[in-house]
């Protein structure tokens, strides 16, 4: 939203919902087929030396979830 809140006071009405909203906005759900497809795509990047050092840990993480 790019709102500058520096030196401002923020009052949250219905603040009891803020925790659930924050959790929901930072969550993502995927099924096993999507996870396996992502793993295969990342494996291809590692195989073809595309940012290999950055993708190897992500590949390992996907493999551990799968």
C-alpha positions as CSV (number, residue, x, y, z in Angstrom):
1,X,0.0,0.0,0.0
2,X,3.1,2.2,0.3
3,X,1.7,4.3,3.1
4,X,4.3,6.3,5.1
5,X,3.5,5.7,8.8
6,X,6.6,7.4,10.2
7,X,5.8,9.4,13.4
8,X,2.1,8.3,13.0
9,X,-0.2,6.5,15.4
10,X,-2.2,3.7,13.9
11,X,-5.5,2.5,15.4
12,X,-6.7,-0.9,14.3
13,X,-10.4,-1.4,14.6
14,X,-11.3,-5.1,14.7
15,X,-7.6,-5.7,15.8
16,X,-8.5,-9.2,16.9
17,X,-8.5,-10.1,13.2
18,X,-5.1,-8.7,12.4
19,X,-3.2,-11.9,13.4
20,X,-5.3,-14.1,11.1
21,X,-5.1,-11.6,8.2
22,X,-1.3,-11.3,8.5
23,X,-0.9,-15.1,8.6
24,X,-3.2,-15.5,5.6
25,X,-1.4,-12.9,3.6
26,X,2.0,-14.6,4.1
27,X,0.7,-18.1,3.4
28,X,0.6,-20.1,0.3
29,X,-0.9,-23.5,-0.4
30,X,0.2,-25.9,-3.1
31,X,-0.5,-29.5,-3.8
32,X,2.0,-32.3,-4.3
33,X,1.8,-32.1,-8.1
34,X,2.7,-28.4,-8.0
35,X,5.6,-29.1,-5.6
36,X,7.0,-31.9,-7.8
37,X,6.7,-29.6,-10.8
38,X,8.6,-26.9,-9.0
39,X,11.2,-29.4,-7.9
40,X,11.8,-30.5,-11.5
41,X,12.1,-26.9,-12.7
42,X,14.6,-26.0,-10.0
43,X,16.5,-29.2,-10.7
44,X,16.7,-28.1,-14.4
45,X,18.1,-24.8,-13.4
46,X,20.8,-26.4,-11.2
47,X,21.6,-28.9,-14.0
48,X,22.0,-26.0,-16.5
49,X,24.1,-24.0,-14.1
50,X,21.5,-21.2,-13.7
51,X,22.3,-19.5,-10.4
52,X,23.3,-22.9,-9.1
53,X,24.5,-21.7,-5.7
54,X,21.2,-20.0,-5.1
55,X,19.0,-22.8,-6.4
56,X,20.7,-25.8,-4.7
57,X,19.3,-25.0,-1.2
58,X,15.8,-24.4,-2.7
59,X,16.0,-27.7,-4.5
60,X,17.0,-29.5,-1.3
61,X,14.1,-27.9,0.5
62,X,11.7,-28.9,-2.2
63,X,13.0,-32.5,-2.1
64,X,12.6,-32.6,1.7
65,X,9.0,-31.5,1.3
66,X,8.2,-33.9,-1.5
